[in-house]
């Protein structure tokens, strides 16, 4: 790699505040705040809105849409699709 043109790649803590979940990984992102991690070292922290601990797909709380009910409701409201002229 060419020196001096790449951002610093260092350990960063990503924290999902809604789930109370945090993990340490390497990244080029920077955070304004610092956090003391389990190993006793201090790392920059980046707060994220969603992670695998709070995403509905991973937690199993995913909603299943009732598409058949939607079709029936549409047909009741606007009538079933008739023959075109």
MODELLER restraints for C-alpha pairs under 7 A, 6 or more apart:
rsr = mdl.restraints
at = mdl.atoms
rsr.add(forms.Gaussian(group=physical.xy_distance, feature=features.Distance(at['CA:7:A'], at['CA:28:A']), mean=6.12, stdev=0.5))
rsr.add(forms.Gaussian(group=physical.xy_distance, feature=features.Distance(at['CA:8:A'], at['CA:28:A']), mean=5.71, stdev=0.5))
rsr.add(forms.Gaussian(group=physical.xy_distance, feature=features.Distance(at['CA:9:A'], at['CA:26:A']), mean=6.43, stdev=0.5))
rsr.add(forms.Gaussian(group=physical.xy_distance, feature=features.Distance(at['CA:9:A'], at['CA:27:A']), mean=5.34, stdev=0.5))
rsr.add(forms.Gaussian(group=physical.xy_distance, feature=features.Distance(at['CA:9:A'], at['CA:28:A']), mean=4.69, stdev=0.5))
rsr.add(forms.Gaussian(group=physical.xy_distance, feature=features.Distance(at['CA:10:A'], at['CA:26:A']), mean=5.13, stdev=0.5))
rsr.add(forms.Gaussian(group=physical.xy_distance, feature=features.Distance(at['CA:10:A'], at['CA:27:A']), mean=5.66, stdev=0.5))
rsr.add(forms.Gaussian(group=physical.xy_distance, feature=features.Distance(at['CA:10:A'], at['CA:28:A']), mean=6.47, stdev=0.5))
rsr.add(forms.Gaussian(group=physical.xy_distance, feature=features.Distance(at['CA:11:A'], at['CA:24:A']), mean=6.69, stdev=0.5))
rsr.add(forms.Gaussian(group=physical.xy_distance, feature=features.Distance(at['CA:11:A'], at['CA:25:A']), mean=5.47, stdev=0.5))
rsr.add(forms.Gaussian(group=physical.xy_distance, feature=features.Distance(at['CA:11:A'], at['CA:26:A']), mean=4.14, stdev=0.5))
rsr.add(forms.Gaussian(group=physical.xy_distance, feature=features.Distance(at['CA:11:A'], at['CA:27:A']), mean=6.20, stdev=0.5))
rsr.add(forms.Gaussian(group=physical.xy_distance, feature=features.Distance(at['CA:11:A'], at['CA:43:A']), mean=6.76, stdev=0.5))
rsr.add(forms.Gaussian(group=physical.xy_distance, feature=features.Distance(at['CA:12:A'], at['CA:24:A']), mean=5.79, stdev=0.5))
rsr.add(forms.Gaussian(group=physical.xy_distance, feature=features.Distance(at['CA:12:A'], at['CA:25:A']), mean=5.62, stdev=0.5))
rsr.add(forms.Gaussian(group=physical.xy_distance, feature=features.Distance(at['CA:12:A'], at['CA:26:A']), mean=5.64, stdev=0.5))
rsr.add(forms.Gaussian(group=physical.xy_distance, feature=features.Distance(at['CA:12:A'], at['CA:27:A']), mean=6.11, stdev=0.5))
rsr.add(forms.Gaussian(group=physical.xy_distance, feature=features.Distance(at['CA:12:A'], at['CA:43:A']), mean=5.78, stdev=0.5))
rsr.add(forms.Gaussian(group=physical.xy_distance, feature=features.Distance(at['CA:12:A'], at['CA:44:A']), mean=5.39, stdev=0.5))
rsr.add(forms.Gaussian(group=physical.xy_distance, feature=features.Distance(at['CA:12:A'], at['CA:45:A']), mean=5.99, stdev=0.5))
rsr.add(forms.Gaussian(group=physical.xy_distance, feature=features.Distance(at['CA:13:A'], at['CA:22:A']), mean=6.62, stdev=0.5))
rsr.add(forms.Gaussian(group=physical.xy_distance, feature=features.Distance(at['CA:13:A'], at['CA:23:A']), mean=5.58, stdev=0.5))
rsr.add(forms.Gaussian(group=physical.xy_distance, feature=features.Distance(at['CA:13:A'], at['CA:24:A']), mean=4.40, stdev=0.5))
rsr.add(forms.Gaussian(group=physical.xy_distance, feature=features.Distance(at['CA:13:A'], at['CA:25:A']), mean=6.37, stdev=0.5))
rsr.add(forms.Gaussian(group=physical.xy_distance, feature=features.Distance(at['CA:13:A'], at['CA:43:A']), mean=6.47, stdev=0.5))
rsr.add(forms.Gaussian(group=physical.xy_distance, feature=features.Distance(at['CA:13:A'], at['CA:44:A']), mean=6.23, stdev=0.5))
rsr.add(forms.Gaussian(group=physical.xy_distance, feature=features.Distance(at['CA:13:A'], at['CA:45:A']), mean=4.68, stdev=0.5))
rsr.add(forms.Gaussian(group=physical.xy_distance, feature=features.Distance(at['CA:13:A'], at['CA:46:A']), mean=6.26, stdev=0.5))
rsr.add(forms.Gaussian(group=physical.xy_distance, feature=features.Distance(at['CA:14:A'], at['CA:22:A']), mean=5.54, stdev=0.5))
rsr.add(forms.Gaussian(group=physical.xy_distance, feature=features.Distance(at['CA:14:A'], at['CA:23:A']), mean=5.54, stdev=0.5))
rsr.add(forms.Gaussian(group=physical.xy_distance, feature=features.Distance(at['CA:14:A'], at['CA:24:A']), mean=6.41, stdev=0.5))
rsr.add(forms.Gaussian(group=physical.xy_distance, feature=features.Distance(at['CA:14:A'], at['CA:45:A']), mean=5.80, stdev=0.5))
rsr.add(forms.Gaussian(group=physical.xy_distance, feature=features.Distance(at['CA:14:A'], at['CA:46:A']), mean=4.92, stdev=0.5))
rsr.add(forms.Gaussian(group=physical.xy_distance, feature=features.Distance(at['CA:14:A'], at['CA:47:A']), mean=5.91, stdev=0.5))
rsr.add(forms.Gaussian(group=physical.xy_distance, feature=features.Distance(at['CA:14:A'], at['CA:48:A']), mean=6.73, stdev=0.5))
rsr.add(forms.Gaussian(group=physical.xy_distance, feature=features.Distance(at['CA:15:A'], at['CA:21:A']), mean=5.87, stdev=0.5))
rsr.add(forms.Gaussian(group=physical.xy_distance, feature=features.Distance(at['CA:15:A'], at['CA:22:A']), mean=4.16, stdev=0.5))
rsr.add(forms.Gaussian(group=physical.xy_distance, feature=features.Distance(at['CA:15:A'], at['CA:23:A']), mean=6.63, stdev=0.5))
rsr.add(forms.Gaussian(group=physical.xy_distance, feature=features.Distance(at['CA:15:A'], at['CA:45:A']), mean=6.89, stdev=0.5))
rsr.add(forms.Gaussian(group=physical.xy_distance, feature=features.Distance(at['CA:15:A'], at['CA:46:A']), mean=6.17, stdev=0.5))
rsr.add(forms.Gaussian(group=physical.xy_distance, feature=features.Distance(at['CA:15:A'], at['CA:47:A']), mean=4.84, stdev=0.5))
rsr.add(forms.Gaussian(group=physical.xy_distance, feature=features.Distance(at['CA:15:A'], at['CA:48:A']), mean=5.99, stdev=0.5))
rsr.add(forms.Gaussian(group=physical.xy_distance, feature=features.Distance(at['CA:16:A'], at['CA:22:A']), mean=6.04, stdev=0.5))
rsr.add(forms.Gaussian(group=physical.xy_distance, feature=features.Distance(at['CA:16:A'], at['CA:47:A']), mean=5.99, stdev=0.5))
rsr.add(forms.Gaussian(group=physical.xy_distance, feature=features.Distance(at['CA:16:A'], at['CA:48:A']), mean=5.23, stdev=0.5))
rsr.add(forms.Gaussian(group=physical.xy_distance, feature=features.Distance(at['CA:16:A'], at['CA:49:A']), mean=6.10, stdev=0.5))
rsr.add(forms.Gaussian(group=physical.xy_distance, feature=features.Distance(at['CA:16:A'], at['CA:50:A']), mean=6.13, stdev=0.5))
rsr.add(forms.Gaussian(group=physical.xy_distance, feature=features.Distance(at['CA:16:A'], at['CA:51:A']), mean=6.25, stdev=0.5))
rsr.add(forms.Gaussian(group=physical.xy_distance, feature=features.Distance(at['CA:17:A'], at['CA:47:A']), mean=6.96, stdev=0.5))
rsr.add(forms.Gaussian(group=physical.xy_distance, feature=features.Distance(at['CA:19:A'], at['CA:53:A']), mean=6.14, stdev=0.5))
rsr.add(forms.Gaussian(group=physical.xy_distance, feature=features.Distance(at['CA:19:A'], at['CA:54:A']), mean=5.69, stdev=0.5))
rsr.add(forms.Gaussian(group=physical.xy_distance, feature=features.Distance(at['CA:21:A'], at['CA:53:A']), mean=6.63, stdev=0.5))
rsr.add(forms.Gaussian(group=physical.xy_distance, feature=features.Distance(at['CA:30:A'], at['CA:44:A']), mean=6.51, stdev=0.5))
rsr.add(forms.Gaussian(group=physical.xy_distance, feature=features.Distance(at['CA:31:A'], at['CA:44:A']), mean=5.16, stdev=0.5))
rsr.add(forms.Gaussian(group=physical.xy_distance, feature=features.Distance(at['CA:31:A'], at['CA:45:A']), mean=5.27, stdev=0.5))
rsr.add(forms.Gaussian(group=physical.xy_distance, feature=features.Distance(at['CA:31:A'], at['CA:46:A']), mean=5.20, stdev=0.5))
rsr.add(forms.Gaussian(group=physical.xy_distance, feature=features.Distance(at['CA:32:A'], at['CA:44:A']), mean=6.90, stdev=0.5))
rsr.add(forms.Gaussian(group=physical.xy_distance, feature=features.Distance(at['CA:33:A'], at['CA:44:A']), mean=5.79, stdev=0.5))
rsr.add(forms.Gaussian(group=physical.xy_distance, feature=features.Distance(at['CA:33:A'], at['CA:45:A']), mean=5.83, stdev=0.5))
rsr.add(forms.Gaussian(group=physical.xy_distance, feature=features.Distance(at['CA:34:A'], at['CA:42:A']), mean=6.34, stdev=0.5))
rsr.add(forms.Gaussian(group=physical.xy_distance, feature=features.Distance(at['CA:34:A'], at['CA:43:A']), mean=5.41, stdev=0.5))
rsr.add(forms.Gaussian(group=physical.xy_distance, feature=features.Distance(at['CA:34:A'], at['CA:44:A']), mean=4.27, stdev=0.5))
rsr.add(forms.Gaussian(group=physical.xy_distance, feature=features.Distance(at['CA:34:A'], at['CA:45:A']), mean=5.49, stdev=0.5))
rsr.add(forms.Gaussian(group=physical.xy_distance, feature=features.Distance(at['CA:35:A'], at['CA:42:A']), mean=5.46, stdev=0.5))
rsr.add(forms.Gaussian(group=physical.xy_distance, feature=features.Distance(at['CA:35:A'], at['CA:43:A']), mean=5.50, stdev=0.5))
rsr.add(forms.Gaussian(group=physical.xy_distance, feature=features.Distance(at['CA:35:A'], at['CA:44:A']), mean=6.18, stdev=0.5))
rsr.add(forms.Gaussian(group=physical.xy_distance, feature=features.Distance(at['CA:35:A'], at['CA:45:A']), mean=6.10, stdev=0.5))
rsr.add(forms.Gaussian(group=physical.xy_distance, feature=features.Distance(at['CA:36:A'], at['CA:42:A']), mean=4.32, stdev=0.5))
rsr.add(forms.Gaussian(group=physical.xy_distance, feature=features.Distance(at['CA:36:A'], at['CA:43:A']), mean=6.39, stdev=0.5))
rsr.add(forms.Gaussian(group=physical.xy_distance, feature=features.Distance(at['CA:37:A'], at['CA:43:A']), mean=6.99, stdev=0.5))
rsr.add(forms.Gaussian(group=physical.xy_distance, feature=features.Distance(at['CA:52:A'], at['CA:58:A']), mean=5.79, stdev=0.5))
rsr.add(forms.Gaussian(group=physical.xy_distance, feature=features.Distance(at['CA:53:A'], at['CA:59:A']), mean=6.61, stdev=0.5))
rsr.add(forms.Gaussian(group=physical.xy_distance, feature=features.Distance(at['CA:56:A'], at['CA:62:A']), mean=4.72, stdev=0.5))
